[in-house]
Amino acid sequence: MSQVHTYADLISGRLVSRYKRFFADIELENGEIITAHCANTGPMTGVCKIGSPVLISHHSNPKRKLAYSWEAIYLDEQWIGINTSLPNRVIGHMLDLHLLPELEPYTDIKGEVGYGNEKSRIDFLLTDSATAKKTYVEVKNTTWCKGNLALFPDTVTTRGQKHLRELMSVITEDTSAALIFFINRGDCDRFAAGAEADPEYAKLLKEAIAKGVKVLPCRFAIEPTKITYLGLANLEI
């Protein structure tokens, strides 16, 4: 296990409501109700229970429309990560430290690189200077689960379908592709496609694996002060 992120001082509260995808009203411990930015714009299946304890961060940047961001919620006797802008930062940090041996070897890391036939941008492009071989790495956040089985997606995602097609399209003798599922809760040790929510995505994921796309379901434990990497979940596709 490796600690891969340290939170700044987070503020405790309780979830009052979540609305218009981007907004969450939260009651602080002093009774004040504030509005926090919700980075997760999806349905948040199973992780948006009104009245649950939450953690938020405060930001002093005057350019922000909202000073607070919703970071985590306490459900099922654990903290679950809500801020979907965080996984890419965590994975970027892990790549810098070479904590994902499944993606080795590489010497150079670039983020947000244009690629593919459908005008996509890859989260990370890894290059090995010794061989010039490249690895395209896409990151997906997931919090939906059934028991200890993590699932992605929890709704139809045409964008996710496109990314699978793009990853398959780049594979050559000198170029590989990898898909990281960032399991933003510590109680899941298995992973599968959310076929119930998006059958087409599940179909494409099977095709991608057969094509050679490397799938890494990465497990993370969320705590009020830190995020810890727990290793890979079992892939059940």
C-alpha positions as CSV (number, residue, x, y, z in Angstrom):
1,M,0.0,0.0,0.0
2,S,1.2,3.5,-0.8
3,Q,-0.1,6.9,0.3
4,V,-0.6,8.7,-3.0
5,H,-2.4,11.9,-2.0
6,T,-2.6,14.2,1.1
7,Y,-5.7,16.3,1.6
8,A,-5.4,19.9,2.9
9,D,-7.5,20.5,5.9
10,L,-11.0,19.4,5.0
11,I,-14.2,20.7,6.5
12,S,-17.0,18.4,7.8
13,G,-20.7,18.8,7.1
14,R,-23.8,16.9,6.0
15,L,-25.3,16.7,2.6
16,V,-28.6,18.7,2.3
17,S,-29.2,18.4,-1.5
18,R,-27.5,17.9,-4.8
19,Y,-28.9,19.6,-7.9
20,K,-28.3,20.9,-11.4
21,R,-25.4,18.3,-11.5
22,F,-22.8,20.8,-10.4
23,F,-24.1,22.0,-7.0
24,A,-24.4,20.5,-3.5
25,D,-25.9,22.3,-0.5
26,I,-24.0,21.2,2.6
27,E,-24.8,22.1,6.3
28,L,-21.6,22.8,8.2
29,E,-21.1,21.8,11.9
30,N,-22.0,25.4,13.0
31,G,-25.4,25.1,11.2
32,E,-24.4,27.3,8.2
33,I,-25.5,26.0,4.8
34,I,-23.0,26.5,2.0
35,T,-23.1,25.6,-1.7
36,A,-20.2,23.4,-2.9
37,H,-19.1,22.5,-6.4
38,C,-19.8,18.9,-7.4
39,A,-17.3,17.8,-9.9
40,N,-19.1,14.5,-10.5
41,T,-21.7,15.4,-13.1
42,G,-23.1,11.8,-13.5
43,P,-26.0,10.2,-11.6
44,M,-23.7,9.2,-8.7
45,T,-25.6,6.0,-8.3
46,G,-25.6,4.8,-4.6
47,V,-23.3,7.6,-3.4
48,C,-25.6,10.6,-3.0
49,K,-27.5,9.9,0.1
50,I,-29.0,13.0,1.7
51,G,-28.1,13.5,5.3
52,S,-24.8,11.7,5.1
53,P,-21.5,13.1,6.5
54,V,-19.4,14.8,3.8
55,L,-16.0,16.4,3.5
56,I,-15.4,19.6,1.6
57,S,-12.4,21.7,0.7
58,H,-12.2,25.5,0.8
59,H,-10.4,27.5,-2.0
60,S,-9.5,31.2,-1.8
61,N,-9.1,31.7,-5.5
62,P,-11.3,34.8,-6.4
63,K,-11.8,33.5,-9.9
64,R,-13.8,30.5,-8.6
65,K,-17.6,30.8,-8.7
66,L,-17.9,28.6,-5.6
67,A,-15.3,28.7,-2.8
68,Y,-16.0,25.1,-1.7
69,S,-15.6,21.7,-3.4
70,W,-17.3,18.4,-2.4
71,E,-14.5,15.9,-1.8
72,A,-16.0,12.8,-0.1
73,I,-19.1,11.2,1.5
74,Y,-19.4,8.7,4.3
75,L,-21.4,5.7,3.4
76,D,-21.2,1.9,4.1
77,E,-18.9,2.7,7.0
78,Q,-16.2,4.3,4.9
79,W,-15.3,7.5,3.0
80,I,-16.0,7.5,-0.8
81,G,-14.3,10.0,-3.1
82,I,-16.6,12.4,-4.9
83,N,-14.3,14.9,-6.6
84,T,-13.8,13.4,-10.1
85,S,-11.1,16.0,-10.9
86,L,-8.8,14.3,-8.4
87,P,-8.2,10.9,-9.9
88,N,-6.1,12.2,-12.8
89,R,-3.9,14.2,-10.4
90,V,-3.4,11.2,-8.3
91,I,-2.6,8.9,-11.2
92,G,-0.2,11.6,-12.6
93,H,1.6,11.6,-9.2
94,M,1.8,7.8,-9.2
95,L,3.2,7.8,-12.8
96,D,5.9,10.3,-11.7
97,L,6.9,8.0,-8.9
98,H,6.6,4.8,-11.1
99,L,4.1,3.2,-8.8
100,L,2.3,1.3,-11.6
101,P,4.7,-1.3,-12.8
102,E,2.1,-2.6,-15.3
103,L,2.8,0.4,-17.4
104,E,6.6,0.2,-17.5
105,P,8.9,0.9,-19.1
106,Y,8.6,4.7,-19.7
107,T,10.7,7.7,-19.2
108,D,8.5,10.6,-20.3
109,I,5.0,11.6,-19.4
110,K,2.7,14.0,-21.2
111,G,-0.8,14.9,-20.3
112,E,-3.9,15.9,-22.4
113,V,-2.4,14.9,-25.8
114,G,-4.7,14.9,-28.9
115,Y,-5.0,11.5,-30.6
116,G,-7.3,9.1,-32.4
117,N,-9.8,9.4,-35.2
118,E,-12.6,11.0,-33.2
119,K,-10.8,14.1,-31.9
120,S,-10.0,12.8,-28.5
121,R,-7.5,13.8,-25.9
122,I,-5.7,11.1,-23.9
123,D,-5.1,11.6,-20.2
124,F,-1.5,10.5,-20.3
125,L,1.0,9.6,-23.0
126,L,4.0,7.6,-21.8
127,T,7.1,7.2,-23.9
128,D,10.2,5.1,-23.4
129,S,13.2,7.1,-24.7
130,A,15.2,3.9,-25.2
131,T,12.8,2.2,-27.5
132,A,10.5,5.1,-28.6
133,K,7.5,2.9,-27.6
134,K,4.4,4.7,-26.5
135,T,1.5,3.9,-24.1
136,Y,-1.8,5.8,-24.2
137,V,-3.4,5.8,-20.8
138,E,-7.0,6.8,-20.1
139,V,-8.4,7.2,-16.5
140,K,-12.0,6.6,-15.5
141,N,-13.4,7.2,-12.0
142,T,-15.9,4.8,-10.5
143,T,-17.9,4.7,-7.2
144,W,-20.8,2.5,-8.2
145,C,-20.7,-1.0,-6.7
146,K,-22.8,-4.0,-5.9
147,G,-21.3,-5.5,-2.7
148,N,-17.5,-5.7,-3.3
149,L,-17.9,-5.5,-7.1
150,A,-17.0,-2.1,-8.6
151,L,-18.8,-1.2,-11.8
152,F,-18.3,1.3,-14.6
153,P,-20.2,3.1,-16.0
154,D,-23.3,3.8,-14.0
155,T,-25.1,5.4,-17.0
156,V,-24.8,5.4,-20.8
157,T,-21.5,7.1,-21.7
158,T,-21.0,7.8,-25.4
159,R,-17.8,9.6,-24.5
160,G,-16.6,6.5,-22.7
161,Q,-17.5,4.4,-25.7
162,K,-15.6,6.7,-28.0
163,H,-12.5,6.4,-25.7
164,L,-12.6,2.6,-26.0
165,R,-12.7,2.8,-29.8
166,E,-9.8,5.3,-29.8
167,L,-7.7,3.2,-27.5
168,M,-8.2,0.2,-29.8
169,S,-7.3,2.2,-32.8
170,V,-3.8,3.2,-31.6
171,I,-2.5,-0.2,-30.9
172,T,0.4,-1.2,-33.1
173,E,3.7,-3.1,-32.6
174,D,5.2,0.0,-31.0
175,T,2.2,1.5,-29.4
176,S,0.1,0.1,-26.5
177,A,-3.0,1.4,-24.7
178,A,-4.1,1.1,-21.1
179,L,-7.4,2.0,-19.3
180,I,-7.2,2.7,-15.6
181,F,-10.4,2.5,-13.5
182,F,-9.9,4.6,-10.4
183,I,-12.0,2.7,-7.8
184,N,-12.7,5.7,-5.4
185,R,-13.6,3.5,-2.4
186,G,-11.7,0.9,-0.4
187,D,-14.3,-1.9,-0.1
188,C,-14.3,-3.3,-3.7
189,D,-11.8,-6.0,-4.6
190,R,-13.5,-6.9,-7.9
191,F,-14.3,-4.9,-11.0
192,A,-16.6,-5.4,-14.0
193,A,-18.2,-3.4,-16.7
194,G,-21.6,-1.8,-15.8
195,A,-23.4,-3.7,-18.5
196,E,-26.8,-3.1,-16.8
197,A,-26.3,0.7,-17.3
198,D,-24.5,0.7,-20.6
199,P,-24.5,-2.6,-22.6
200,E,-22.6,-1.1,-25.5
201,Y,-19.8,0.0,-23.2
202,A,-19.5,-3.5,-21.8
203,K,-19.4,-4.9,-25.3
204,L,-16.7,-2.5,-26.4
205,L,-14.6,-3.2,-23.2
206,K,-14.6,-6.9,-24.0
207,E,-13.5,-6.0,-27.6
208,A,-10.8,-3.7,-26.3
209,I,-9.3,-6.3,-24.0
210,A,-9.3,-8.8,-26.8
211,K,-7.6,-6.2,-29.0
212,G,-4.8,-5.8,-26.3
213,V,-5.9,-2.8,-24.3
214,K,-4.5,-3.3,-20.8
215,V,-7.2,-2.8,-18.1
216,L,-6.1,-1.8,-14.6
217,P,-8.8,-1.6,-12.0
218,C,-6.9,0.4,-9.3
219,R,-8.2,0.3,-5.7
220,F,-8.0,3.3,-3.4
221,A,-8.9,3.8,0.3
222,I,-10.2,7.3,1.1
223,E,-9.6,8.9,4.5
224,P,-10.1,12.5,5.7
225,T,-6.4,13.2,5.5
226,K,-5.2,11.0,2.6
227,I,-5.7,8.6,-0.2
228,T,-3.9,5.2,-0.2
229,Y,-3.4,2.9,-3.2
230,L,-4.4,-0.7,-2.4
231,G,-3.4,-2.4,-5.6
232,L,-5.4,-3.9,-8.4
233,A,-8.9,-5.4,-8.1
234,N,-9.7,-8.7,-9.8
235,L,-11.0,-8.0,-13.3
236,E,-14.2,-9.9,-14.1
237,I,-15.0,-9.3,-17.8
